[in-house]
Amino acid sequence: VSSEEIFRRLSRDELLRRWQIPSEDFLSDSDRSLYRQVVDELVTVILPSYQLRVSDVSLENDNARFSFGCIRSRSLVKALYGSRKAVIYAGTLGHEADRYLRKASLISPRFHWMADAVASAACESLCEIAFQTLPPHRTRVSPGYGDIPLSCQPMLLDFLDAGKSQAITLSSEGIMMPLGALVMSFAIGWIWKIDMVIEEAECNGAKFWGKGFFNICYKFITPIGMAFV
């Protein structure tokens, strides 16, 4: 899948959901300019790819039994009702996309907010492209949907051999994300201070009334929470 196709089929609804706004009218001119910048940069660094594999499936009570193991989930059983086969697939934008997001987090919260939203929408676009290659009359679900446990992800990636075929390594991602959040919260709370965050939050003229609580969160609550994770 080409990066151009990913962004050509980018879902506006998914972007709005990531931005947490009802319409694009709520974006400022600077937000629109930043969006175009992020798209122009991401399209040159991402390497989108996905892996598909078919598994037999049998349903019993709340258990979906695949050729690679069993997943207990009422939502999954309902989605697969009447099916004897299931297609397991995973996609990635490549390591350079992760590096871009890490760089964006160091530039400013606003830049990271935009980059994360666009990259997430690009992932959704990739999954939709993969989904459309399948036969009709199918249902798409993923870990985290309904009561489908996130804990089944390693099992799915092992079945796809995604570590070798696409360099998707869930374990390293699960470790790096809390450590990264811990370092970032400490840096913003104690080193950079929250002045940069206040400036970003008030750039459109709105008053950031919660800056006192935000400061407490970044100095104390978030680091403690990430340490537990």
Phi, psi and chi 1 to 4 in degrees:
 res  aa     phi    psi   chi1   chi2   chi3   chi4
   1 VAL       -  129.6 -178.6      -      -      -
   2 SER   -80.8  151.5   69.0      -      -      -
   3 SER   -64.5  -32.6   56.7      -      -      -
   4 GLU   -63.0  -41.2  -70.2   79.8    7.4      -
   5 GLU   -65.9  -37.1 -176.8  179.5    1.8      -
   6 ILE   -57.1  -48.2  -67.7  -67.5      -      -
   7 PHE   -80.7  -22.3  -74.1  101.6      -      -
   8 ARG   -68.8  -29.1 -168.9  164.3   52.6 -115.3
   9 ARG  -106.6   19.3  -58.1  174.4   64.0  166.1
  10 LEU   -61.8  131.7 -148.2   60.6      -      -
  11 SER   -82.6  121.8  168.4      -      -      -
  12 ARG   -65.3  -36.9  -68.4  -67.7  174.2 -178.8
  13 ASP   -62.6  -39.7  -69.8  -21.6      -      -
  14 GLU   -67.0  -38.9 -175.6   66.2   20.3      -
  15 LEU   -63.5  -44.2  -78.5  169.8      -      -
  16 LEU   -62.5  -37.7  -67.4  175.9      -      -
  17 ARG   -65.8  -40.8 -170.9  171.3   73.0   84.4
  18 ARG   -69.5  -35.9  -62.2  -69.0  177.4  177.2
  19 TRP   -76.7  -17.2  -72.4  -29.8      -      -
  20 GLN    60.4   45.6  -63.2 -176.5  -19.4      -
  21 ILE  -132.8  152.6   56.7  177.0      -      -
  22 PRO   -75.9  -25.5   24.6  -32.5      -      -
  23 SER  -157.3  166.6   74.4      -      -      -
  24 GLU   -69.2  -14.2  -66.9 -177.8   30.5      -
  25 ASP   -62.4  -20.3  -64.4  -24.4      -      -
  26 PHE   -83.3   -5.6  -74.1   79.2      -      -
  27 LEU   -82.5  136.2  -69.0  175.4      -      -
  28 SER   -79.5  168.8   64.7      -      -      -
  29 ASP   -61.3  -37.3  -69.3  -20.5      -      -
  30 SER   -68.2  -34.7   60.3      -      -      -
  31 ASP   -64.7  -42.0  -71.4  -25.2      -      -
  32 ARG   -64.5  -39.9  -63.8  173.7 -170.5  -86.8
  33 SER   -65.8  -41.0  175.4      -      -      -
  34 LEU   -66.4  -37.2 -176.6   57.7      -      -
  35 TYR   -60.7  -46.1  166.6   72.4      -      -
  36 ARG   -63.5  -37.9  -69.8 -170.1  -67.9  -90.9
  37 GLN   -63.9  -46.1  175.8 -171.8  -18.6      -
  38 VAL   -63.6  -43.5  168.1      -      -      -
  39 VAL   -61.8  -45.6  169.3      -      -      -
  40 ASP   -61.9  -34.3  -70.5  -17.8      -      -
  41 GLU   -80.4  -42.8  -67.8  175.0   -8.9      -
  42 LEU   -65.7  -36.0  -88.7  177.0      -      -
  43 VAL   -63.6  -21.0   75.1      -      -      -
  44 THR   -91.3  -13.1   63.4      -      -      -
  45 VAL  -113.2  -24.3  -59.8      -      -      -
  46 ILE   -76.4  148.7   65.8  171.6      -      -
  47 LEU  -127.3   78.5  -66.6  172.0      -      -
  48 PRO   -69.4  139.0   24.4  -31.6      -      -
  49 SER  -158.2  158.2   64.4      -      -      -
  50 TYR  -143.9  159.8   62.5   85.3      -      -
  51 GLN  -126.8  132.7  178.5   82.9    1.8      -
  52 LEU  -118.5  144.9  -62.9  169.8      -      -
  53 ARG  -154.6  139.3 -168.2  172.7  175.5 -173.5
  54 VAL   -95.1  139.4  178.9      -      -      -
  55 SER  -130.3  145.5  168.9      -      -      -
  56 ASP   -68.0  151.6  -66.1  -32.3      -      -
  57 VAL  -144.6  139.0   60.2      -      -      -
  58 SER  -131.5  145.1   61.6      -      -      -
  59 LEU  -114.2  133.6  -51.8  176.5      -      -
  60 GLU  -146.4  113.8 -179.5 -178.0   -9.0      -
  61 ASN    54.8 -117.8  -62.4  -35.3      -      -
  62 ASP  -102.8   18.4  -68.7  -18.3      -      -
  63 ASN  -111.7  131.8  -63.2  -51.7      -      -
  64 ALA  -108.5  113.8      -      -      -      -
  65 ARG  -101.4  119.6  -59.2 -173.8 -176.6  -82.2
  66 PHE  -107.3  174.7  -59.6   89.6      -      -
  67 SER   -69.5  -15.8   56.8      -      -      -
  68 PHE  -106.8   -3.9   53.0   84.9      -      -
  69 GLY   152.7 -176.4      -      -      -      -
  70 CYS  -115.5  137.6  177.7      -      -      -
  71 ILE  -120.9  122.6  -60.7  175.9      -      -
  72 ARG   -90.3  112.5 -176.8  176.0  178.9   81.8
  73 SER  -166.2  121.6  166.5      -      -      -
  74 ARG   -67.3  -37.2 -176.7  172.5  -61.1  177.5
  75 SER   -64.3  -39.8  -60.3      -      -      -
  76 LEU   -69.4  -41.4 -176.1   57.3      -      -
  77 VAL   -61.6  -41.1  168.7      -      -      -
  78 LYS   -64.8  -41.4 -178.4  178.3  179.7 -178.8
  79 ALA   -67.2  -31.7      -      -      -      -
  80 LEU   -97.5    8.6  -67.9  174.0      -      -
  81 TYR   -53.7  126.8 -179.6   77.1      -      -
  82 GLY    85.2    0.7      -      -      -      -
  83 SER   -95.3  145.8  -58.7      -      -      -
  84 ARG  -112.7  -14.8  -64.6 -176.4  178.1  179.0
  85 LYS  -129.1  150.7  -59.4  -78.1 -175.0 -180.0
  86 ALA  -138.1  141.4      -      -      -      -
  87 VAL  -101.2  121.6  177.8      -      -      -
  88 ILE  -100.4  130.4  -45.5  -61.7      -      -
  89 TYR  -146.4  155.6   68.1   93.6      -      -
  90 ALA  -141.8  148.5      -      -      -      -
  91 GLY  -132.7  160.2      -      -      -      -
  92 THR  -147.9  151.7  177.4      -      -      -
  93 LEU   -95.4   -1.6  -62.3  179.9      -      -
  94 GLY    94.8  163.6      -      -      -      -
  95 HIS   -65.3  -31.1  -72.3  -53.4      -      -
  96 GLU   -65.5  -29.4  -70.7  -58.0  -41.2      -
  97 ALA   -65.4  -40.7      -      -      -      -
  98 ASP   -63.1  -41.4  -67.1  -28.0      -      -
  99 ARG   -64.2  -39.1  -68.7 -178.6 -178.2  178.0
 100 TYR   -62.2  -42.0 -176.9   86.1      -      -
 101 LEU   -67.0  -37.7  -69.2  176.5      -      -
 102 ARG   -65.3  -39.7  -74.0 -163.6  -67.7  -90.2
 103 LYS   -65.0  -41.0 -177.7 -175.4   73.8  172.2
 104 ALA   -62.0  -35.3      -      -      -      -
 105 SER   -67.3  -23.4   69.7      -      -      -
 106 LEU   -87.1  -20.0  -61.8  175.2      -      -
 107 ILE   -76.7  -55.0  -65.6  175.1      -      -
 108 SER  -171.8  154.9   75.6      -      -      -
 109 PRO   -58.9  -38.1  -25.3   34.9      -      -
 110 ARG   -66.5  -42.2  177.4  168.3  160.1  -92.5
 111 PHE   -63.8  -41.8 -165.8   95.4      -      -
 112 HIS   -66.6  -38.5 -176.2 -104.3      -      -
 113 TRP   -58.2  -45.3  164.1   73.7      -      -
 114 MET   -69.9  -44.7 -179.1   61.4   72.0      -
 115 ALA   -63.6  -41.4      -      -      -      -
 116 ASP   -65.6  -39.8 -177.0   70.8      -      -
 117 ALA   -65.0  -44.8      -      -      -      -
 118 VAL   -67.8  -42.5  174.3      -      -      -
 119 ALA   -65.2  -39.3      -      -      -      -
 120 SER   -65.2  -41.2  -62.5      -      -      -
 121 ALA   -66.2  -33.8      -      -      -      -
 122 ALA   -66.6  -39.3      -      -      -      -
 123 CYS   -61.5  -42.6  -74.7      -      -      -
 124 GLU   -63.8  -38.9  176.2   62.7   23.7      -
 125 SER   -62.5  -42.0  177.5      -      -      -
 126 LEU   -62.7  -44.2  173.7   61.9      -      -
 127 CYS   -63.7  -37.3  -69.9      -      -      -
 128 GLU   -68.0  -37.9 -173.9   61.4   26.5      -
 129 ILE   -62.3  -44.4  -70.5  172.1      -      -
 130 ALA   -63.8  -40.9      -      -      -      -
 131 PHE   -63.3  -36.3 -175.0   58.5      -      -
 132 GLN   -73.6  -10.1  -70.2  178.2    0.3      -
 133 THR   -81.3   -9.8   65.0      -      -      -
 134 LEU   -85.5  162.8  -55.3  178.8      -      -
 135 PRO   -61.6  159.7  -20.2   31.7      -      -
 136 PRO   -69.3  175.8   24.6  -33.1      -      -
 137 HIS    61.3   49.2  -51.1  -61.0      -      -
 138 ARG  -128.5  161.0   70.5  -81.0 -166.7 -145.2
 139 THR  -120.6  138.0  -58.5      -      -      -
 140 ARG  -109.3  125.1  174.0 -174.6  162.3 -163.9
 141 VAL  -137.2  166.9  -65.7      -      -      -
 142 SER  -149.0  161.4   62.6      -      -      -
 143 PRO   -54.2  133.6  -27.3   36.1      -      -
 144 GLY   101.9  -17.4      -      -      -      -
 145 TYR   -78.5  128.3  169.2   81.7      -      -
 146 GLY    58.1 -125.5      -      -      -      -
 147 ASP  -106.7   20.6   64.2  -11.9      -      -
 148 ILE   -72.0  117.6  -56.9  176.2      -      -
 149 PRO   -71.4  141.6   27.7  -34.4      -      -
 150 LEU   -66.5  -21.9  -67.5  173.8      -      -
 151 SER   -65.8  -11.6   58.1      -      -      -
 152 CYS   -84.0   -6.0   71.3      -      -      -
 153 GLN   -60.2  -45.6  -69.5  179.4  110.0      -
 154 PRO   -57.8  -38.6  -24.7   35.0      -      -
 155 MET   -62.0  -42.4 -178.1 -165.9  -52.5      -
 156 LEU   -67.6  -42.7  -60.4  175.7      -      -
 157 LEU   -67.4  -35.9  -66.4  180.0      -      -
 158 ASP   -64.1  -41.0  -73.8  -16.2      -      -
 159 PHE   -62.2  -37.8  174.7   67.0      -      -
 160 LEU   -81.9  -10.7  -68.4  171.2      -      -
 161 ASP    54.5   40.4 -160.1   17.2      -      -
 162 ALA   -67.9  -24.4      -      -      -      -
 163 GLY   -62.3  -37.4      -      -      -      -
 164 LYS   -88.2  -41.8  -66.7 -178.8  179.2  178.8
 165 SER   -77.0  -32.7   62.9      -      -      -
 166 GLN  -131.1    4.0  -63.6  176.2  -74.9      -
 167 ALA    58.2   34.7      -      -      -      -
 168 ILE   -90.0  115.7  -61.0  177.3      -      -
 169 THR  -122.8  100.4   52.5      -      -      -
 170 LEU   -65.2  -37.3 -177.0   67.5      -      -
 171 SER   -62.9  -44.8   58.0      -      -      -
 172 SER   -67.2  -34.7   62.7      -      -      -
 173 GLU   -68.5  -38.8 -167.3   67.5   12.0      -
 174 GLY   -66.2  -26.9      -      -      -      -
 175 ILE   -85.3  -43.4  -66.3  172.6      -      -
 176 MET   -68.4  -35.0  -71.5  -59.9  -66.8      -
 177 MET   -63.4  -49.1  -73.6  178.2   62.8      -
 178 PRO   -63.7  -38.1  -23.3   34.3      -      -
 179 LEU   -65.1  -40.0  -72.7  177.9      -      -
 180 GLY   -64.6  -41.2      -      -      -      -
 181 ALA   -65.4  -37.5      -      -      -      -
 182 LEU   -64.5  -46.2  178.3   60.9      -      -
 183 VAL   -64.6  -43.8  172.2      -      -      -
 184 MET   -65.0  -42.1  -75.0  -61.7  -62.8      -
 185 SER   -65.6  -38.1   62.4      -      -      -
 186 PHE   -66.4  -42.5  179.5   82.2      -      -
 187 ALA   -65.5  -44.2      -      -      -      -
 188 ILE   -69.7  -40.7  -67.1  175.0      -      -
 189 GLY   -73.3  -36.2      -      -      -      -
 190 TRP  -117.3  -22.9  -64.8   97.2      -      -
 191 ILE  -105.9  -60.4  -59.5  175.4      -      -
 192 TRP   -79.1  -20.3  -60.0  -28.8      -      -
 193 LYS    66.1  177.0  -50.0  -60.5 -177.3 -176.9
 194 ILE   -98.3   10.7   66.7  165.6      -      -
 195 ASP   -58.4  -41.2  -66.2  -17.9      -      -
 196 MET   -64.6  -35.6   54.5 -178.6  -77.2      -
 197 VAL   -69.1  -42.6  178.8      -      -      -
 198 ILE   -61.9  -41.7  -63.9  173.7      -      -
 199 GLU   -61.4  -42.1 -177.9 -179.7  -10.5      -
 200 GLU   -67.1  -40.9  -70.1  -72.0  -19.0      -
 201 ALA   -68.7  -29.7      -      -      -      -
 202 GLU  -103.9   11.9  -63.3 -178.1  -16.5      -
 203 CYS   -65.7  -22.7   65.6      -      -      -
 204 ASN   -97.4   10.0  -67.0  -33.3      -      -
 205 GLY    95.4   -6.2      -      -      -      -
 206 ALA   -79.5  149.5      -      -      -      -
 207 LYS   -88.4  130.5 -171.7   69.0  173.9  176.2
 208 PHE   -90.2   87.1 -173.2   17.5      -      -
 209 TRP   -72.0  -24.1  -63.0  103.5      -      -
 210 GLY   -94.6   20.8      -      -      -      -
 211 LYS   -65.2  -31.3   55.1 -171.7  175.8 -175.1
 212 GLY   -65.3  -47.7      -      -      -      -
 213 PHE   -65.6  -38.8  177.4   69.8      -      -
 214 PHE   -59.1  -42.7 -172.5   91.5      -      -
 215 ASN   -62.6  -43.3 -169.0   30.7      -      -
 216 ILE   -62.9  -42.0  -67.0  173.6      -      -
 217 CYS   -59.9  -47.5  -74.2      -      -      -
 218 TYR   -71.4  -29.5  -98.1   90.9      -      -
 219 LYS   -82.1  -35.5  -78.3 -172.6  173.7 -178.9
 220 PHE  -125.5  -56.2  -55.8  106.1      -      -
 221 ILE   -65.2  -50.4  -61.1  175.8      -      -
 222 THR   -64.5  -46.9  -58.1      -      -      -
 223 PRO   -59.2  -39.5  -24.0   33.4      -      -
 224 ILE   -65.7  -44.4  -67.9  172.6      -      -
 225 GLY   -61.6  -44.4      -      -      -      -
 226 MET   -65.8  -33.1  -72.0  -61.9   98.8      -
 227 ALA   -63.1  -37.3      -      -      -      -
 228 PHE   -66.9  -39.7  -84.5  110.0      -      -
 229 VAL   -62.6      -  172.7      -      -      -
